[in-house]
Amino acid sequence: MKPKVMIVLGSGTDYIVAKKAMNILEELKIPYDLKVASAHRTHEKVKSIVSDSLKNGVEIFIGIAGLSAHLPGIIAANTHKPVIGVPVDVKIGGLDALFACSQMPFPVPVATVGIDRGENGALLAAQMMGTYNEKIRSRIIKLRKGYYEKVEKDESHILNNIEGNYYSPIKIEIPEPTRKTANTKISDKNALVSVIPGSYSDMKITKKTTTFLDRMDISYDLNVISPIRYPERFQEYIESLETVKLFIAISGLSAHVTGAIAALTDKPVIGVPCALKTYGLDSLLSMVNMPPGAPVGTVGLGNGGNAAILAAEILGINNKKIEAKVKKLKGRSINF
């Protein structure tokens, strides 16, 4: 049994975060390996881990590191496979590591998840594999149901211990989910990728994404729709995209688009934060720091091009033509 996921730690102190990832991969029955290598102190070892992993069939890398956290980026610079970055809180709340992981130059994306969120890193890796493996996808659905049940148990525990004299609970009726026909027109019913800007002000960044999807001959559907302004229409649209393998959400401010998609699908979600206010930190932090069970692979601020490259890397796991185009675009086809 060869590993499909390679976890690389920047130091031994990152193991506590890696353990969260390992637990998820174990539950989802995904073979993995783990190595410890520093991007700065053992640079050649990192490169050897990447090259030997590719020779042995590894499909996805997870780099876990704190401080300057260059490890995921160094891995991404040496492979055409998807790289997930898990920043670790060592100093200043892990913000240094978060920026180092996410703010990668084109065309070297790192799908960054929340600080210390090893479990989301592993779940995102599983979602990437689920784009072509139905068994893994069915396990993901079961796992996510467990997160839902935990919320219900937590609520029950809290409510059973409330002793206020004026506490007056009402009964909440949760309807069974029903699939409705989307009123929004789908431009390509066989699209592999759904690109969703939250507003028309995000279209400049969106153009970068679609330009590179076109260059790699990846079919996509594009729809400007907000879960805040049109919640029912938004949900109907997401649920109607049956052939889509993954989503790219592009949004500024509170970036509700990414969270809403992640709540409605078990497929990979790539987030592109846009800088409208506070230098884009609001949208970046909103996208990346998702709770356990709902990961968003976040790229750098305004880096729509890297979102397209990441989408191609994910699809290229099981598509040789797309894989070849990624290699060519990254300019490293000779080395792979």
C-alpha positions in Angstrom: 0.0 0.0 0.0 1.7 3.2 -1.2 0.9 6.6 0.4 -1.4 9.0 -1.5 -0.8 11.9 0.8 2.6 13.1 2.0 2.7 15.1 5.3 5.8 17.2 5.8 6.5 18.9 9.1 8.9 21.9 9.4 9.9 20.7 12.9 9.0 18.1 15.5 7.0 20.7 17.4 4.4 20.7 14.6 3.5 17.1 15.2 0.5 18.0 17.5 -1.1 19.7 14.4 -0.1 16.8 12.1 -1.8 14.4 14.5 -5.1 16.0 13.7 -4.5 15.5 10.0 -3.4 11.9 10.6 -6.6 11.1 12.5 -8.8 12.3 9.6 -6.8 10.3 7.0 -7.1 7.2 9.2 -10.8 7.7 9.5 -11.2 8.1 5.7 -8.9 5.2 5.0 -6.4 7.2 2.9 -2.8 6.0 3.0 -0.2 8.6 4.0 3.4 9.1 5.0 5.0 11.7 7.3 8.4 13.3 7.2 10.2 16.1 9.1 12.2 18.5 7.0 13.0 22.2 7.3 12.8 24.4 4.3 15.8 26.4 5.6 17.9 23.9 7.5 17.4 20.8 5.3 16.5 22.3 2.0 17.8 19.4 -0.1 15.9 16.9 2.0 12.7 18.7 1.2 13.4 18.5 -2.5 14.3 14.8 -2.2 11.0 14.1 -0.3 9.1 15.7 -3.1 10.9 13.9 -5.9 10.8 10.5 -4.2 7.1 11.0 -3.3 6.2 11.6 -6.9 8.0 8.5 -8.0 6.0 6.5 -5.5 2.6 7.7 -6.5 1.9 10.5 -3.9 -0.9 12.7 -5.2 -1.2 15.5 -2.6 1.3 17.2 -0.2 0.4 18.7 3.2 3.1 21.1 4.5 2.8 22.0 8.2 5.0 24.8 9.6 5.1 27.8 11.8 7.0 31.1 11.9 8.2 32.0 8.4 6.5 28.8 7.2 8.2 28.6 3.8 8.0 24.8 3.7 4.7 24.5 1.8 5.9 27.0 -0.8 9.2 25.1 -1.3 7.2 21.9 -1.8 4.9 23.7 -4.3 7.9 25.1 -6.2 9.1 21.5 -6.8 5.9 19.8 -7.9 2.9 20.0 -10.1 0.7 18.2 -7.6 -1.6 20.1 -5.1 0.1 21.4 -2.0 -1.9 22.2 1.1 -0.4 24.6 3.7 -1.3 24.4 7.4 0.2 27.4 9.3 1.1 26.8 12.9 0.7 29.2 15.8 4.2 29.7 17.2 4.4 33.5 17.5 1.9 36.4 16.9 -1.1 34.1 16.7 0.3 32.2 13.7 -0.3 35.2 11.3 3.3 35.1 10.1 2.9 31.5 9.0 -0.5 32.2 7.5 0.8 35.0 5.3 3.8 32.9 4.3 1.7 30.0 3.2 -1.0 31.9 1.4 0.8 34.8 -0.3 2.5 32.7 -2.9 3.5 34.1 -6.3 2.0 33.0 -9.6 2.1 30.1 -10.7 2.9 28.4 -7.5 -0.3 28.1 -5.3 -0.5 26.7 -1.8 -4.1 25.8 -0.7 -3.9 27.3 2.8 -6.3 26.3 5.6 -6.7 27.8 9.0 -4.1 28.2 11.7 -3.4 24.9 13.4 -6.2 23.2 11.4 -4.5 20.0 10.6 -7.9 18.3 10.4 -9.1 20.7 7.7 -5.8 20.2 5.7 -6.5 16.4 5.7 -10.1 16.8 4.8 -9.3 19.2 1.9 -6.8 16.6 0.6 -9.6 13.9 0.8 -12.0 16.2 -1.0 -9.4 16.6 -3.8 -9.1 12.8 -4.0 -12.9 12.6 -3.9 -13.1 14.4 -7.2 -12.4 11.1 -8.9 -12.9 8.5 -6.1 -16.5 7.9 -5.1 -15.6 5.7 -2.1 -13.6 8.5 -0.5 -16.3 11.0 -1.3 -18.9 8.8 0.5 -16.7 8.6 3.5 -16.3 12.4 3.5 -20.1 12.7 3.5 -20.3 10.4 6.5 -17.5 12.3 8.3 -19.2 15.7 7.8 -22.5 14.2 9.2 -20.5 13.5 12.3 -19.7 17.2 12.7 -23.4 18.0 12.3 -24.3 15.5 15.0 -21.6 17.0 17.3 -23.3 20.4 17.1 -26.6 18.8 18.0 -25.1 17.1 21.0 -23.4 20.3 22.2 -26.7 22.1 21.9 -28.5 19.4 23.9 -25.9 19.5 26.6 -26.1 23.3 27.0 -29.9 23.5 26.9 -30.3 20.7 29.4 -28.3 22.7 31.9 -30.0 26.0 31.6 -31.8 26.9 34.9 -33.1 30.5 34.1 -36.6 31.3 35.3 -37.4 33.1 32.1 -35.8 30.6 29.7 -38.7 29.9 27.2 -37.6 27.5 24.5 -39.4 27.2 21.2 -39.5 24.1 19.0 -37.5 24.3 15.8 -38.8 22.3 12.9 -36.0 21.4 10.4 -37.5 20.4 7.0 -36.0 17.6 5.0 -33.7 18.8 2.3 -35.3 19.0 -1.1 -33.6 19.5 -4.4 -35.1 22.4 -6.4 -34.5 23.3 -10.0 -32.2 26.3 -10.2 -33.6 29.5 -11.7 -30.1 30.6 -12.6 -28.9 29.6 -16.1 -25.9 27.3 -16.2 -23.7 28.2 -19.2 -22.0 24.8 -19.4 -23.8 21.8 -17.9 -20.6 19.7 -18.3 -18.4 22.2 -16.5 -15.6 20.8 -14.3 -15.2 24.0 -12.3 -17.7 26.6 -10.9 -16.3 30.1 -10.6 -18.4 32.3 -8.3 -17.6 35.9 -7.6 -19.6 37.5 -4.8 -20.2 40.7 -6.7 -19.4 42.4 -9.9 -16.6 44.4 -8.2 -14.7 41.0 -8.0 -14.8 40.6 -11.8 -11.3 41.9 -12.4 -9.8 39.1 -10.2 -12.3 36.7 -11.7 -10.9 37.5 -15.2 -7.5 36.3 -14.1 -9.0 33.0 -13.0 -11.0 32.4 -16.2 -8.1 33.4 -18.4 -5.9 30.6 -17.1 -8.7 28.1 -17.0 -9.2 28.8 -20.7 -5.5 28.4 -21.3 -5.6 24.9 -19.8 -8.8 24.0 -21.6 -10.7 23.5 -18.4 -14.5 23.9 -18.7 -16.2 26.2 -16.2 -19.4 27.8 -15.3 -19.3 31.5 -14.2 -22.1 33.0 -12.1 -22.1 36.2 -10.0 -24.3 35.5 -7.0 -24.3 36.4 -3.4 -25.5 34.1 -0.5 -26.3 37.2 1.5 -28.5 39.0 -1.1 -30.0 35.8 -2.7 -29.7 33.0 -0.2 -32.3 30.6 -1.7 -31.2 31.2 -5.3 -27.6 30.7 -4.2 -28.3 27.3 -2.6 -30.4 26.1 -5.6 -27.5 27.0 -7.9 -24.8 25.2 -5.9 -26.9 22.1 -5.6 -27.7 22.1 -9.3 -24.0 21.8 -10.3 -23.8 18.0 -10.3 -21.0 17.6 -12.8 -18.7 20.2 -11.2 -15.6 18.8 -9.5 -14.7 21.9 -7.5 -15.6 25.5 -6.7 -13.6 28.7 -6.9 -15.1 31.5 -4.8 -13.9 35.1 -5.3 -14.9 37.7 -2.8 -13.9 40.6 -0.6 -15.1 42.0 2.7 -16.7 39.2 4.9 -16.3 36.7 2.0 -19.5 34.8 2.9 -19.4 33.2 -0.6 -16.7 30.7 0.4 -18.3 29.7 3.7 -21.7 29.3 2.1 -20.3 27.0 -0.6 -18.3 24.9 1.9 -21.4 24.5 4.0 -23.4 23.2 1.0 -20.9 20.8 -0.7 -18.4 18.1 0.1 -16.3 19.1 -3.0 -13.1 21.1 -2.8 -13.6 24.9 -2.4 -10.8 27.3 -3.4 -11.0 30.8 -2.0 -9.6 34.0 -3.6 -9.8 36.9 -1.1 -10.1 40.4 -2.6 -8.8 43.6 -1.1 -11.7 46.1 -0.7 -11.3 47.2 2.9 -8.6 46.7 5.6 -6.1 45.7 2.9 -8.1 42.5 2.3 -7.3 41.0 5.7 -11.0 40.7 6.5 -11.7 38.5 3.5 -8.5 36.5 3.8 -9.1 35.7 7.5 -12.8 34.9 6.9 -11.9 32.5 4.1 -9.0 30.7 5.7 -10.1 30.3 9.3 -13.0 27.9 8.7 -14.2 25.5 11.4 -13.4 21.8 11.4 -15.2 19.9 8.7 -15.6 22.8 6.2 -12.1 23.6 4.7 -11.5 26.3 2.2 -8.2 26.1 0.3 -7.3 29.8 0.3 -4.8 31.4 -2.1 -3.2 34.9 -1.9 -5.0 38.2 -2.0 -6.3 38.9 -5.5 -4.4 35.9 -6.9 -7.1 34.6 -9.3 -4.4 33.1 -11.5 -3.1 30.8 -8.6 -6.7 29.7 -8.0 -6.9 28.4 -11.6 -3.5 26.7 -11.3 -4.6 25.0 -8.1 -7.8 23.9 -9.7 -5.8 22.4 -12.6 -3.4 20.7 -10.2 -6.4 19.0 -8.4 -8.0 18.0 -11.7 -4.7 16.9 -13.1 -4.4 14.1 -10.4 -6.8 12.1 -12.6 -6.5 13.8 -16.0 -3.2 13.4 -17.9 -4.0 16.2 -20.4 -4.6 18.8 -17.7 -1.6 17.5 -15.8 0.6 18.1 -18.8 -0.7 21.6 -19.3 0.1 22.4 -15.6 3.6 21.1 -16.0 4.1 23.2 -19.1 2.7 26.3 -17.5 4.8 26.0 -14.4 7.8 25.5 -16.7 9.1 22.4 -15.0 8.1 19.6 -17.3 11.7 18.4 -17.6 12.2 18.0 -13.9 9.0 16.1 -13.1 
